[in-house]
């Protein structure tokens, strides 16, 4: 890490220290969890760079789920679940900042549940969570372990509800599906009230999530990402560093 980056990280940490109670909001993407061993999507080693029978973007779309549920679950269970992953330094520090009263909300595009596992309580999951699953017919809720057990029992590899036989769908937002309106509005409200907004580990390429920073009206916008984003010019500080390094204080 060069000297300028180190100075910028110290500036960021001072802004955190100076933030009024509840004034900080964190908005994170896949890069927050890569240090926990979960691959991101768009990096050279990410999910979208891998070779599959169909493009990954297609395989995690609603139309593919409806037309090819077995192939969807083969891909989903193999590539989208990382149930043994543990929170990293960024997750742990954010939970600490929430307990200290500095951080009011985590807005995340991730579906891995690691923020909650680290101890954060106000987590707004824009794209849902692999830990929640629901029967598409009778709406019975199932844990991820129950989903996997149902899949193992199914002859065709598609998890079904023991009560009614409906397909059990993960509570994740697939391509072609809309975000949950309540979660989206809560995220807008949190960002609009923030004095310090930290955007980390996201390419800011997926909408409507990427457009959330347009609602920020506070003092400091910080972007932490290994590669440039389309919104860098809006930021007060851009840190080309690992998220865990930046939050190691």
Biotite code that builds the C-alpha atoms (Angstrom):
import biotite.structure as struc

atoms = struc.array([
    struc.Atom([0.000, 0.000, 0.000], chain_id="A", res_id=1, res_name="UNK", atom_name="CA", element="C"),
    struc.Atom([1.462, 3.371, -0.995], chain_id="A", res_id=2, res_name="UNK", atom_name="CA", element="C"),
    struc.Atom([1.804, 6.341, 1.354], chain_id="A", res_id=3, res_name="UNK", atom_name="CA", element="C"),
    struc.Atom([-1.051, 8.293, -0.218], chain_id="A", res_id=4, res_name="UNK", atom_name="CA", element="C"),
    struc.Atom([-3.465, 5.402, 0.260], chain_id="A", res_id=5, res_name="UNK", atom_name="CA", element="C"),
    struc.Atom([-2.349, 5.059, 3.868], chain_id="A", res_id=6, res_name="UNK", atom_name="CA", element="C"),
    struc.Atom([-2.966, 8.775, 4.448], chain_id="A", res_id=7, res_name="UNK", atom_name="CA", element="C"),
    struc.Atom([-6.386, 8.514, 2.796], chain_id="A", res_id=8, res_name="UNK", atom_name="CA", element="C"),
    struc.Atom([-7.305, 5.568, 5.010], chain_id="A", res_id=9, res_name="UNK", atom_name="CA", element="C"),
    struc.Atom([-6.339, 7.591, 8.079], chain_id="A", res_id=10, res_name="UNK", atom_name="CA", element="C"),
    struc.Atom([-8.530, 10.433, 6.821], chain_id="A", res_id=11, res_name="UNK", atom_name="CA", element="C"),
    struc.Atom([-11.416, 8.011, 6.444], chain_id="A", res_id=12, res_name="UNK", atom_name="CA", element="C"),
    struc.Atom([-10.939, 6.644, 9.956], chain_id="A", res_id=13, res_name="UNK", atom_name="CA", element="C"),
    struc.Atom([-10.928, 10.183, 11.351], chain_id="A", res_id=14, res_name="UNK", atom_name="CA", element="C"),
    struc.Atom([-14.212, 10.872, 9.544], chain_id="A", res_id=15, res_name="UNK", atom_name="CA", element="C"),
    struc.Atom([-15.655, 7.755, 11.192], chain_id="A", res_id=16, res_name="UNK", atom_name="CA", element="C"),
    struc.Atom([-14.468, 8.982, 14.598], chain_id="A", res_id=17, res_name="UNK", atom_name="CA", element="C"),
    struc.Atom([-16.041, 12.400, 13.974], chain_id="A", res_id=18, res_name="UNK", atom_name="CA", element="C"),
    struc.Atom([-19.381, 11.041, 12.744], chain_id="A", res_id=19, res_name="UNK", atom_name="CA", element="C"),
    struc.Atom([-22.338, 11.980, 14.966], chain_id="A", res_id=20, res_name="UNK", atom_name="CA", element="C"),
    struc.Atom([-24.245, 9.125, 16.634], chain_id="A", res_id=21, res_name="UNK", atom_name="CA", element="C"),
    struc.Atom([-26.055, 7.031, 14.044], chain_id="A", res_id=22, res_name="UNK", atom_name="CA", element="C"),
    struc.Atom([-24.630, 9.138, 11.233], chain_id="A", res_id=23, res_name="UNK", atom_name="CA", element="C"),
    struc.Atom([-22.762, 6.434, 9.307], chain_id="A", res_id=24, res_name="UNK", atom_name="CA", element="C"),
    struc.Atom([-24.307, 4.098, 6.726], chain_id="A", res_id=25, res_name="UNK", atom_name="CA", element="C"),
    struc.Atom([-22.432, 1.319, 4.930], chain_id="A", res_id=26, res_name="UNK", atom_name="CA", element="C"),
    struc.Atom([-23.451, 0.166, 1.445], chain_id="A", res_id=27, res_name="UNK", atom_name="CA", element="C"),
    struc.Atom([-21.620, -2.977, 0.343], chain_id="A", res_id=28, res_name="UNK", atom_name="CA", element="C"),
    struc.Atom([-21.359, -5.421, -2.521], chain_id="A", res_id=29, res_name="UNK", atom_name="CA", element="C"),
    struc.Atom([-19.680, -8.712, -3.322], chain_id="A", res_id=30, res_name="UNK", atom_name="CA", element="C"),
    struc.Atom([-16.178, -7.338, -2.661], chain_id="A", res_id=31, res_name="UNK", atom_name="CA", element="C"),
    struc.Atom([-17.010, -7.173, 1.044], chain_id="A", res_id=32, res_name="UNK", atom_name="CA", element="C"),
    struc.Atom([-17.219, -10.971, 1.200], chain_id="A", res_id=33, res_name="UNK", atom_name="CA", element="C"),
    struc.Atom([-14.317, -11.958, -1.055], chain_id="A", res_id=34, res_name="UNK", atom_name="CA", element="C"),
    struc.Atom([-12.004, -11.898, 1.977], chain_id="A", res_id=35, res_name="UNK", atom_name="CA", element="C"),
    struc.Atom([-14.282, -14.546, 3.478], chain_id="A", res_id=36, res_name="UNK", atom_name="CA", element="C"),
    struc.Atom([-13.596, -16.781, 0.478], chain_id="A", res_id=37, res_name="UNK", atom_name="CA", element="C"),
    struc.Atom([-16.790, -16.013, -1.433], chain_id="A", res_id=38, res_name="UNK", atom_name="CA", element="C"),
    struc.Atom([-16.069, -15.146, -5.088], chain_id="A", res_id=39, res_name="UNK", atom_name="CA", element="C"),
    struc.Atom([-17.443, -11.918, -6.513], chain_id="A", res_id=40, res_name="UNK", atom_name="CA", element="C"),
    struc.Atom([-19.124, -11.635, -9.893], chain_id="A", res_id=41, res_name="UNK", atom_name="CA", element="C"),
    struc.Atom([-17.268, -9.316, -12.244], chain_id="A", res_id=42, res_name="UNK", atom_name="CA", element="C"),
    struc.Atom([-13.563, -9.614, -11.387], chain_id="A", res_id=43, res_name="UNK", atom_name="CA", element="C"),
    struc.Atom([-11.267, -11.704, -13.645], chain_id="A", res_id=44, res_name="UNK", atom_name="CA", element="C"),
    struc.Atom([-11.641, -14.619, -11.217], chain_id="A", res_id=45, res_name="UNK", atom_name="CA", element="C"),
    struc.Atom([-15.287, -13.941, -10.438], chain_id="A", res_id=46, res_name="UNK", atom_name="CA", element="C"),
    struc.Atom([-18.368, -16.001, -11.051], chain_id="A", res_id=47, res_name="UNK", atom_name="CA", element="C"),
    struc.Atom([-19.140, -14.473, -14.440], chain_id="A", res_id=48, res_name="UNK", atom_name="CA", element="C"),
    struc.Atom([-15.673, -15.373, -15.736], chain_id="A", res_id=49, res_name="UNK", atom_name="CA", element="C"),
    struc.Atom([-16.241, -19.099, -15.166], chain_id="A", res_id=50, res_name="UNK", atom_name="CA", element="C"),
    struc.Atom([-17.317, -21.486, -17.923], chain_id="A", res_id=51, res_name="UNK", atom_name="CA", element="C"),
    struc.Atom([-20.762, -23.066, -17.647], chain_id="A", res_id=52, res_name="UNK", atom_name="CA", element="C"),
    struc.Atom([-23.266, -24.582, -20.117], chain_id="A", res_id=53, res_name="UNK", atom_name="CA", element="C"),
    struc.Atom([-25.155, -21.277, -19.971], chain_id="A", res_id=54, res_name="UNK", atom_name="CA", element="C"),
    struc.Atom([-23.980, -17.790, -18.973], chain_id="A", res_id=55, res_name="UNK", atom_name="CA", element="C"),
    struc.Atom([-24.213, -17.392, -15.164], chain_id="A", res_id=56, res_name="UNK", atom_name="CA", element="C"),
    struc.Atom([-26.381, -14.288, -15.591], chain_id="A", res_id=57, res_name="UNK", atom_name="CA", element="C"),
    struc.Atom([-28.895, -16.449, -17.466], chain_id="A", res_id=58, res_name="UNK", atom_name="CA", element="C"),
    struc.Atom([-28.742, -19.305, -14.946], chain_id="A", res_id=59, res_name="UNK", atom_name="CA", element="C"),
    struc.Atom([-29.689, -17.015, -12.055], chain_id="A", res_id=60, res_name="UNK", atom_name="CA", element="C"),
    struc.Atom([-32.579, -15.375, -13.909], chain_id="A", res_id=61, res_name="UNK", atom_name="CA", element="C"),
    struc.Atom([-36.237, -15.926, -13.078], chain_id="A", res_id=62, res_name="UNK", atom_name="CA", element="C"),
    struc.Atom([-37.035, -17.204, -16.564], chain_id="A", res_id=63, res_name="UNK", atom_name="CA", element="C"),
    struc.Atom([-34.274, -19.838, -16.287], chain_id="A", res_id=64, res_name="UNK", atom_name="CA", element="C"),
    struc.Atom([-35.493, -20.825, -12.815], chain_id="A", res_id=65, res_name="UNK", atom_name="CA", element="C"),
    struc.Atom([-39.027, -21.320, -14.133], chain_id="A", res_id=66, res_name="UNK", atom_name="CA", element="C"),
    struc.Atom([-37.971, -23.202, -17.279], chain_id="A", res_id=67, res_name="UNK", atom_name="CA", element="C"),
    struc.Atom([-35.077, -25.271, -15.895], chain_id="A", res_id=68, res_name="UNK", atom_name="CA", element="C"),
    struc.Atom([-35.435, -25.631, -12.114], chain_id="A", res_id=69, res_name="UNK", atom_name="CA", element="C"),
    struc.Atom([-33.112, -28.611, -11.847], chain_id="A", res_id=70, res_name="UNK", atom_name="CA", element="C"),
    struc.Atom([-30.275, -26.862, -13.697], chain_id="A", res_id=71, res_name="UNK", atom_name="CA", element="C"),
    struc.Atom([-30.915, -23.742, -11.637], chain_id="A", res_id=72, res_name="UNK", atom_name="CA", element="C"),
    struc.Atom([-30.561, -25.611, -8.348], chain_id="A", res_id=73, res_name="UNK", atom_name="CA", element="C"),
    struc.Atom([-27.473, -27.484, -9.572], chain_id="A", res_id=74, res_name="UNK", atom_name="CA", element="C"),
    struc.Atom([-25.787, -24.151, -10.253], chain_id="A", res_id=75, res_name="UNK", atom_name="CA", element="C"),
    struc.Atom([-27.235, -22.344, -7.244], chain_id="A", res_id=76, res_name="UNK", atom_name="CA", element="C"),
    struc.Atom([-26.236, -24.967, -4.691], chain_id="A", res_id=77, res_name="UNK", atom_name="CA", element="C"),
    struc.Atom([-22.807, -25.445, -6.232], chain_id="A", res_id=78, res_name="UNK", atom_name="CA", element="C"),
    struc.Atom([-21.856, -21.801, -6.790], chain_id="A", res_id=79, res_name="UNK", atom_name="CA", element="C"),
    struc.Atom([-24.122, -19.507, -4.772], chain_id="A", res_id=80, res_name="UNK", atom_name="CA", element="C"),
    struc.Atom([-24.034, -21.189, -1.359], chain_id="A", res_id=81, res_name="UNK", atom_name="CA", element="C"),
    struc.Atom([-21.024, -20.701, 0.916], chain_id="A", res_id=82, res_name="UNK", atom_name="CA", element="C"),
    struc.Atom([-22.461, -21.847, 4.212], chain_id="A", res_id=83, res_name="UNK", atom_name="CA", element="C"),
    struc.Atom([-19.094, -22.431, 5.872], chain_id="A", res_id=84, res_name="UNK", atom_name="CA", element="C"),
    struc.Atom([-17.856, -18.890, 5.177], chain_id="A", res_id=85, res_name="UNK", atom_name="CA", element="C"),
    struc.Atom([-17.061, -16.762, 8.217], chain_id="A", res_id=86, res_name="UNK", atom_name="CA", element="C"),
    struc.Atom([-17.244, -12.981, 8.696], chain_id="A", res_id=87, res_name="UNK", atom_name="CA", element="C"),
    struc.Atom([-14.041, -11.095, 7.941], chain_id="A", res_id=88, res_name="UNK", atom_name="CA", element="C"),
    struc.Atom([-12.561, -7.953, 9.486], chain_id="A", res_id=89, res_name="UNK", atom_name="CA", element="C"),
    struc.Atom([-14.938, -5.649, 7.615], chain_id="A", res_id=90, res_name="UNK", atom_name="CA", element="C"),
    struc.Atom([-18.032, -7.500, 8.850], chain_id="A", res_id=91, res_name="UNK", atom_name="CA", element="C"),
    struc.Atom([-16.723, -7.562, 12.409], chain_id="A", res_id=92, res_name="UNK", atom_name="CA", element="C"),
    struc.Atom([-15.783, -3.864, 12.466], chain_id="A", res_id=93, res_name="UNK", atom_name="CA", element="C"),
    struc.Atom([-19.154, -2.817, 11.089], chain_id="A", res_id=94, res_name="UNK", atom_name="CA", element="C"),
    struc.Atom([-20.901, -4.777, 13.839], chain_id="A", res_id=95, res_name="UNK", atom_name="CA", element="C"),
    struc.Atom([-18.632, -3.076, 16.374], chain_id="A", res_id=96, res_name="UNK", atom_name="CA", element="C"),
    struc.Atom([-19.460, 0.363, 14.949], chain_id="A", res_id=97, res_name="UNK", atom_name="CA", element="C"),
    struc.Atom([-23.170, -0.427, 15.189], chain_id="A", res_id=98, res_name="UNK", atom_name="CA", element="C"),
    struc.Atom([-22.811, -1.473, 18.835], chain_id="A", res_id=99, res_name="UNK", atom_name="CA", element="C"),
    struc.Atom([-20.888, 1.747, 19.497], chain_id="A", res_id=100, res_name="UNK", atom_name="CA", element="C"),
    struc.Atom([-23.774, 3.787, 18.077], chain_id="A", res_id=101, res_name="UNK", atom_name="CA", element="C"),
    struc.Atom([-21.857, 5.190, 15.089], chain_id="A", res_id=102, res_name="UNK", atom_name="CA", element="C"),
    struc.Atom([-23.331, 3.014, 12.321], chain_id="A", res_id=103, res_name="UNK", atom_name="CA", element="C"),
    struc.Atom([-27.080, 3.141, 11.800], chain_id="A", res_id=104, res_name="UNK", atom_name="CA", element="C"),
    struc.Atom([-27.505, 0.667, 8.919], chain_id="A", res_id=105, res_name="UNK", atom_name="CA", element="C"),
    struc.Atom([-25.795, -1.769, 6.588], chain_id="A", res_id=106, res_name="UNK", atom_name="CA", element="C"),
    struc.Atom([-27.260, -1.839, 3.091], chain_id="A", res_id=107, res_name="UNK", atom_name="CA", element="C"),
    struc.Atom([-25.961, -4.890, 1.253], chain_id="A", res_id=108, res_name="UNK", atom_name="CA", element="C"),
    struc.Atom([-26.226, -6.469, -2.154], chain_id="A", res_id=109, res_name="UNK", atom_name="CA", element="C"),
    struc.Atom([-24.869, -9.711, -0.681], chain_id="A", res_id=110, res_name="UNK", atom_name="CA", element="C"),
    struc.Atom([-27.022, -12.738, 0.072], chain_id="A", res_id=111, res_name="UNK", atom_name="CA", element="C"),
    struc.Atom([-24.615, -14.602, 2.369], chain_id="A", res_id=112, res_name="UNK", atom_name="CA", element="C"),
    struc.Atom([-25.831, -13.426, 5.791], chain_id="A", res_id=113, res_name="UNK", atom_name="CA", element="C"),
    struc.Atom([-22.311, -12.670, 7.006], chain_id="A", res_id=114, res_name="UNK", atom_name="CA", element="C"),
    struc.Atom([-23.177, -9.236, 8.392], chain_id="A", res_id=115, res_name="UNK", atom_name="CA", element="C"),
    struc.Atom([-25.714, -10.804, 10.756], chain_id="A", res_id=116, res_name="UNK", atom_name="CA", element="C"),
    struc.Atom([-23.299, -13.611, 11.563], chain_id="A", res_id=117, res_name="UNK", atom_name="CA", element="C"),
    struc.Atom([-20.785, -10.967, 12.663], chain_id="A", res_id=118, res_name="UNK", atom_name="CA", element="C"),
    struc.Atom([-23.367, -9.341, 14.934], chain_id="A", res_id=119, res_name="UNK", atom_name="CA", element="C"),
    struc.Atom([-24.952, -6.549, 12.867], chain_id="A", res_id=120, res_name="UNK", atom_name="CA", element="C"),
    struc.Atom([-28.684, -6.193, 13.473], chain_id="A", res_id=121, res_name="UNK", atom_name="CA", element="C"),
    struc.Atom([-29.935, -3.471, 11.109], chain_id="A", res_id=122, res_name="UNK", atom_name="CA", element="C"),
    struc.Atom([-29.023, -5.109, 7.794], chain_id="A", res_id=123, res_name="UNK", atom_name="CA", element="C"),
    struc.Atom([-31.022, -4.211, 4.686], chain_id="A", res_id=124, res_name="UNK", atom_name="CA", element="C"),
    struc.Atom([-30.583, -7.062, 2.204], chain_id="A", res_id=125, res_name="UNK", atom_name="CA", element="C"),
    struc.Atom([-31.405, -5.657, -1.222], chain_id="A", res_id=126, res_name="UNK", atom_name="CA", element="C"),
    struc.Atom([-31.031, -8.997, -2.969], chain_id="A", res_id=127, res_name="UNK", atom_name="CA", element="C"),
    struc.Atom([-32.400, -11.249, -0.229], chain_id="A", res_id=128, res_name="UNK", atom_name="CA", element="C"),
    struc.Atom([-30.644, -14.072, 1.593], chain_id="A", res_id=129, res_name="UNK", atom_name="CA", element="C"),
    struc.Atom([-29.716, -17.674, 0.882], chain_id="A", res_id=130, res_name="UNK", atom_name="CA", element="C"),
    struc.Atom([-30.620, -18.431, 4.497], chain_id="A", res_id=131, res_name="UNK", atom_name="CA", element="C"),
    struc.Atom([-34.345, -17.867, 3.835], chain_id="A", res_id=132, res_name="UNK", atom_name="CA", element="C"),
    struc.Atom([-36.453, -20.008, 1.507], chain_id="A", res_id=133, res_name="UNK", atom_name="CA", element="C"),
    struc.Atom([-40.165, -20.174, 0.834], chain_id="A", res_id=134, res_name="UNK", atom_name="CA", element="C"),
    struc.Atom([-42.649, -22.527, -0.827], chain_id="A", res_id=135, res_name="UNK", atom_name="CA", element="C"),
    struc.Atom([-43.995, -20.831, -3.933], chain_id="A", res_id=136, res_name="UNK", atom_name="CA", element="C"),
    struc.Atom([-47.466, -22.310, -3.355], chain_id="A", res_id=137, res_name="UNK", atom_name="CA", element="C"),
    struc.Atom([-48.322, -22.285, 0.371], chain_id="A", res_id=138, res_name="UNK", atom_name="CA", element="C"),
    struc.Atom([-45.606, -19.767, 1.429], chain_id="A", res_id=139, res_name="UNK", atom_name="CA", element="C"),
    struc.Atom([-44.198, -22.029, 4.170], chain_id="A", res_id=140, res_name="UNK", atom_name="CA", element="C"),
    struc.Atom([-40.738, -20.813, 5.194], chain_id="A", res_id=141, res_name="UNK", atom_name="CA", element="C"),
    struc.Atom([-37.741, -23.145, 5.213], chain_id="A", res_id=142, res_name="UNK", atom_name="CA", element="C"),
    struc.Atom([-34.137, -22.827, 6.327], chain_id="A", res_id=143, res_name="UNK", atom_name="CA", element="C"),
    struc.Atom([-31.300, -23.422, 3.894], chain_id="A", res_id=144, res_name="UNK", atom_name="CA", element="C"),
    struc.Atom([-30.584, -26.772, 5.567], chain_id="A", res_id=145, res_name="UNK", atom_name="CA", element="C"),
    struc.Atom([-34.192, -27.809, 4.977], chain_id="A", res_id=146, res_name="UNK", atom_name="CA", element="C"),
    struc.Atom([-33.940, -26.703, 1.349], chain_id="A", res_id=147, res_name="UNK", atom_name="CA", element="C"),
    struc.Atom([-30.842, -28.846, 0.839], chain_id="A", res_id=148, res_name="UNK", atom_name="CA", element="C"),
    struc.Atom([-32.486, -31.827, 2.537], chain_id="A", res_id=149, res_name="UNK", atom_name="CA", element="C"),
    struc.Atom([-35.558, -31.480, 0.320], chain_id="A", res_id=150, res_name="UNK", atom_name="CA", element="C"),
    struc.Atom([-33.334, -31.302, -2.743], chain_id="A", res_id=151, res_name="UNK", atom_name="CA", element="C"),
    struc.Atom([-31.482, -34.455, -1.693], chain_id="A", res_id=152, res_name="UNK", atom_name="CA", element="C"),
    struc.Atom([-34.784, -36.310, -1.302], chain_id="A", res_id=153, res_name="UNK", atom_name="CA", element="C"),
    struc.Atom([-36.187, -35.164, -4.651], chain_id="A", res_id=154, res_name="UNK", atom_name="CA", element="C"),
    struc.Atom([-35.777, -37.506, -7.615], chain_id="A", res_id=155, res_name="UNK", atom_name="CA", element="C"),
    struc.Atom([-35.319, -34.569, -9.971], chain_id="A", res_id=156, res_name="UNK", atom_name="CA", element="C"),
    struc.Atom([-33.100, -32.524, -7.634], chain_id="A", res_id=157, res_name="UNK", atom_name="CA", element="C"),
    struc.Atom([-35.715, -29.782, -7.175], chain_id="A", res_id=158, res_name="UNK", atom_name="CA", element="C"),
    struc.Atom([-36.610, -29.027, -3.525], chain_id="A", res_id=159, res_name="UNK", atom_name="CA", element="C"),
    struc.Atom([-40.334, -29.290, -2.843], chain_id="A", res_id=160, res_name="UNK", atom_name="CA", element="C"),
    struc.Atom([-42.528, -28.420, 0.100], chain_id="A", res_id=161, res_name="UNK", atom_name="CA", element="C"),
    struc.Atom([-43.446, -31.517, 2.153], chain_id="A", res_id=162, res_name="UNK", atom_name="CA", element="C"),
    struc.Atom([-46.803, -29.898, 2.973], chain_id="A", res_id=163, res_name="UNK", atom_name="CA", element="C"),
    struc.Atom([-48.110, -29.115, -0.522], chain_id="A", res_id=164, res_name="UNK", atom_name="CA", element="C"),
    struc.Atom([-45.514, -30.203, -3.076], chain_id="A", res_id=165, res_name="UNK", atom_name="CA", element="C"),
    struc.Atom([-44.756, -26.706, -4.320], chain_id="A", res_id=166, res_name="UNK", atom_name="CA", element="C"),
    struc.Atom([-41.230, -25.767, -5.367], chain_id="A", res_id=167, res_name="UNK", atom_name="CA", element="C"),
    struc.Atom([-39.236, -24.143, -2.574], chain_id="A", res_id=168, res_name="UNK", atom_name="CA", element="C"),
    struc.Atom([-37.529, -21.005, -3.896], chain_id="A", res_id=169, res_name="UNK", atom_name="CA", element="C"),
    struc.Atom([-34.602, -19.246, -2.242], chain_id="A", res_id=170, res_name="UNK", atom_name="CA", element="C"),
    struc.Atom([-35.458, -15.765, -0.979], chain_id="A", res_id=171, res_name="UNK", atom_name="CA", element="C"),
    struc.Atom([-32.968, -14.160, -3.348], chain_id="A", res_id=172, res_name="UNK", atom_name="CA", element="C"),
    struc.Atom([-33.707, -11.605, -6.047], chain_id="A", res_id=173, res_name="UNK", atom_name="CA", element="C"),
    struc.Atom([-33.001, -13.202, -9.411], chain_id="A", res_id=174, res_name="UNK", atom_name="CA", element="C"),
    struc.Atom([-32.393, -11.324, -12.639], chain_id="A", res_id=175, res_name="UNK", atom_name="CA", element="C"),
    struc.Atom([-35.751, -10.165, -14.053], chain_id="A", res_id=176, res_name="UNK", atom_name="CA", element="C"),
    struc.Atom([-37.208, -9.846, -10.540], chain_id="A", res_id=177, res_name="UNK", atom_name="CA", element="C"),
    struc.Atom([-37.875, -6.585, -8.734], chain_id="A", res_id=178, res_name="UNK", atom_name="CA", element="C"),
    struc.Atom([-36.273, -5.636, -5.449], chain_id="A", res_id=179, res_name="UNK", atom_name="CA", element="C"),
    struc.Atom([-38.437, -5.747, -2.338], chain_id="A", res_id=180, res_name="UNK", atom_name="CA", element="C"),
    struc.Atom([-40.054, -2.312, -2.120], chain_id="A", res_id=181, res_name="UNK", atom_name="CA", element="C"),
    struc.Atom([-39.898, -2.053, 1.674], chain_id="A", res_id=182, res_name="UNK", atom_name="CA", element="C"),
    struc.Atom([-36.213, -2.938, 1.772], chain_id="A", res_id=183, res_name="UNK", atom_name="CA", element="C"),
    struc.Atom([-35.471, -0.522, -1.046], chain_id="A", res_id=184, res_name="UNK", atom_name="CA", element="C"),
    struc.Atom([-37.349, 2.322, 0.651], chain_id="A", res_id=185, res_name="UNK", atom_name="CA", element="C"),
    struc.Atom([-35.667, 1.640, 3.998], chain_id="A", res_id=186, res_name="UNK", atom_name="CA", element="C"),
    struc.Atom([-32.298, 1.776, 2.224], chain_id="A", res_id=187, res_name="UNK", atom_name="CA", element="C"),
    struc.Atom([-33.171, 5.086, 0.555], chain_id="A", res_id=188, res_name="UNK", atom_name="CA", element="C"),
    struc.Atom([-34.260, 6.529, 3.896], chain_id="A", res_id=189, res_name="UNK", atom_name="CA", element="C"),
    struc.Atom([-31.094, 5.392, 5.692], chain_id="A", res_id=190, res_name="UNK", atom_name="CA", element="C"),
    struc.Atom([-28.785, 6.786, 3.003], chain_id="A", res_id=191, res_name="UNK", atom_name="CA", element="C"),
    struc.Atom([-30.693, 10.075, 2.803], chain_id="A", res_id=192, res_name="UNK", atom_name="CA", element="C"),
    struc.Atom([-30.215, 10.606, 6.554], chain_id="A", res_id=193, res_name="UNK", atom_name="CA", element="C"),
    struc.Atom([-26.513, 9.658, 6.656], chain_id="A", res_id=194, res_name="UNK", atom_name="CA", element="C"),
    struc.Atom([-23.714, 12.085, 7.399], chain_id="A", res_id=195, res_name="UNK", atom_name="CA", element="C"),
    struc.Atom([-21.063, 9.582, 6.226], chain_id="A", res_id=196, res_name="UNK", atom_name="CA", element="C"),
    struc.Atom([-21.800, 7.041, 3.483], chain_id="A", res_id=197, res_name="UNK", atom_name="CA", element="C"),
    struc.Atom([-19.253, 4.316, 2.806], chain_id="A", res_id=198, res_name="UNK", atom_name="CA", element="C"),
    struc.Atom([-19.730, 2.393, -0.442], chain_id="A", res_id=199, res_name="UNK", atom_name="CA", element="C"),
    struc.Atom([-17.488, -0.678, -0.556], chain_id="A", res_id=200, res_name="UNK", atom_name="CA", element="C"),
    struc.Atom([-16.800, -3.744, -2.646], chain_id="A", res_id=201, res_name="UNK", atom_name="CA", element="C"),
    struc.Atom([-19.209, -2.943, -5.444], chain_id="A", res_id=202, res_name="UNK", atom_name="CA", element="C"),
    struc.Atom([-18.696, -1.983, -9.073], chain_id="A", res_id=203, res_name="UNK", atom_name="CA", element="C"),
    struc.Atom([-21.814, 0.217, -8.875], chain_id="A", res_id=204, res_name="UNK", atom_name="CA", element="C"),
    struc.Atom([-22.904, -1.336, -12.150], chain_id="A", res_id=205, res_name="UNK", atom_name="CA", element="C"),
    struc.Atom([-26.178, -3.011, -11.097], chain_id="A", res_id=206, res_name="UNK", atom_name="CA", element="C"),
    struc.Atom([-29.307, -0.877, -10.918], chain_id="A", res_id=207, res_name="UNK", atom_name="CA", element="C"),
    struc.Atom([-31.451, 0.086, -9.104], chain_id="A", res_id=208, res_name="UNK", atom_name="CA", element="C"),
    struc.Atom([-29.040, -0.639, -6.248], chain_id="A", res_id=209, res_name="UNK", atom_name="CA", element="C"),
    struc.Atom([-26.226, 1.475, -7.726], chain_id="A", res_id=210, res_name="UNK", atom_name="CA", element="C"),
    struc.Atom([-28.531, 4.478, -7.924], chain_id="A", res_id=211, res_name="UNK", atom_name="CA", element="C"),
    struc.Atom([-29.034, 4.546, -4.163], chain_id="A", res_id=212, res_name="UNK", atom_name="CA", element="C"),
    struc.Atom([-26.045, 6.828, -3.628], chain_id="A", res_id=213, res_name="UNK", atom_name="CA", element="C"),
    struc.Atom([-27.949, 9.565, -5.470], chain_id="A", res_id=214, res_name="UNK", atom_name="CA", element="C"),
    struc.Atom([-30.050, 9.971, -2.321], chain_id="A", res_id=215, res_name="UNK", atom_name="CA", element="C"),
    struc.Atom([-27.006, 10.828, -0.178], chain_id="A", res_id=216, res_name="UNK", atom_name="CA", element="C"),
    struc.Atom([-26.930, 14.427, 0.998], chain_id="A", res_id=217, res_name="UNK", atom_name="CA", element="C"),
    struc.Atom([-24.442, 14.203, 3.869], chain_id="A", res_id=218, res_name="UNK", atom_name="CA", element="C"),
    struc.Atom([-20.899, 15.368, 4.513], chain_id="A", res_id=219, res_name="UNK", atom_name="CA", element="C"),
    struc.Atom([-18.630, 12.616, 3.165], chain_id="A", res_id=220, res_name="UNK", atom_name="CA", element="C"),
    struc.Atom([-19.009, 9.930, 0.496], chain_id="A", res_id=221, res_name="UNK", atom_name="CA", element="C"),
    struc.Atom([-16.244, 7.300, 0.572], chain_id="A", res_id=222, res_name="UNK", atom_name="CA", element="C"),
    struc.Atom([-15.835, 4.581, -2.075], chain_id="A", res_id=223, res_name="UNK", atom_name="CA", element="C"),
    struc.Atom([-13.680, 1.557, -1.244], chain_id="A", res_id=224, res_name="UNK", atom_name="CA", element="C"),
    struc.Atom([-13.082, -0.674, -4.255], chain_id="A", res_id=225, res_name="UNK", atom_name="CA", element="C"),
    struc.Atom([-10.069, -2.337, -5.831], chain_id="A", res_id=226, res_name="UNK", atom_name="CA", element="C"),
    struc.Atom([-11.016, -1.010, -9.269], chain_id="A", res_id=227, res_name="UNK", atom_name="CA", element="C"),
    struc.Atom([-12.533, 2.317, -10.392], chain_id="A", res_id=228, res_name="UNK", atom_name="CA", element="C"),
    struc.Atom([-16.306, 2.756, -10.389], chain_id="A", res_id=229, res_name="UNK", atom_name="CA", element="C"),
    struc.Atom([-18.542, 5.008, -12.509], chain_id="A", res_id=230, res_name="UNK", atom_name="CA", element="C"),
    struc.Atom([-19.228, 7.134, -9.412], chain_id="A", res_id=231, res_name="UNK", atom_name="CA", element="C"),
    struc.Atom([-15.666, 7.866, -8.283], chain_id="A", res_id=232, res_name="UNK", atom_name="CA", element="C"),
    struc.Atom([-15.885, 11.511, -9.278], chain_id="A", res_id=233, res_name="UNK", atom_name="CA", element="C"),
    struc.Atom([-18.788, 12.007, -6.872], chain_id="A", res_id=234, res_name="UNK", atom_name="CA", element="C"),
    struc.Atom([-16.788, 10.696, -3.912], chain_id="A", res_id=235, res_name="UNK", atom_name="CA", element="C"),
    struc.Atom([-14.890, 12.762, -1.379], chain_id="A", res_id=236, res_name="UNK", atom_name="CA", element="C"),
    struc.Atom([-12.447, 9.886, -1.013], chain_id="A", res_id=237, res_name="UNK", atom_name="CA", element="C"),
    struc.Atom([-11.693, 6.810, -3.157], chain_id="A", res_id=238, res_name="UNK", atom_name="CA", element="C"),
    struc.Atom([-9.696, 3.980, -1.600], chain_id="A", res_id=239, res_name="UNK", atom_name="CA", element="C"),
    struc.Atom([-8.270, 1.334, -3.943], chain_id="A", res_id=240, res_name="UNK", atom_name="CA", element="C"),
    struc.Atom([-7.738, -1.212, -1.190], chain_id="A", res_id=241, res_name="UNK", atom_name="CA", element="C"),
    struc.Atom([-9.238, -4.368, 0.301], chain_id="A", res_id=242, res_name="UNK", atom_name="CA", element="C"),
    struc.Atom([-12.288, -3.574, 2.412], chain_id="A", res_id=243, res_name="UNK", atom_name="CA", element="C"),
    struc.Atom([-10.937, -5.578, 5.341], chain_id="A", res_id=244, res_name="UNK", atom_name="CA", element="C"),
    struc.Atom([-7.700, -3.533, 5.364], chain_id="A", res_id=245, res_name="UNK", atom_name="CA", element="C"),
    struc.Atom([-9.600, -0.257, 5.419], chain_id="A", res_id=246, res_name="UNK", atom_name="CA", element="C"),
    struc.Atom([-11.729, -1.432, 8.351], chain_id="A", res_id=247, res_name="UNK", atom_name="CA", element="C"),
    struc.Atom([-8.844, -2.865, 10.344], chain_id="A", res_id=248, res_name="UNK", atom_name="CA", element="C"),
    struc.Atom([-8.905, -0.343, 13.179], chain_id="A", res_id=249, res_name="UNK", atom_name="CA", element="C"),
])
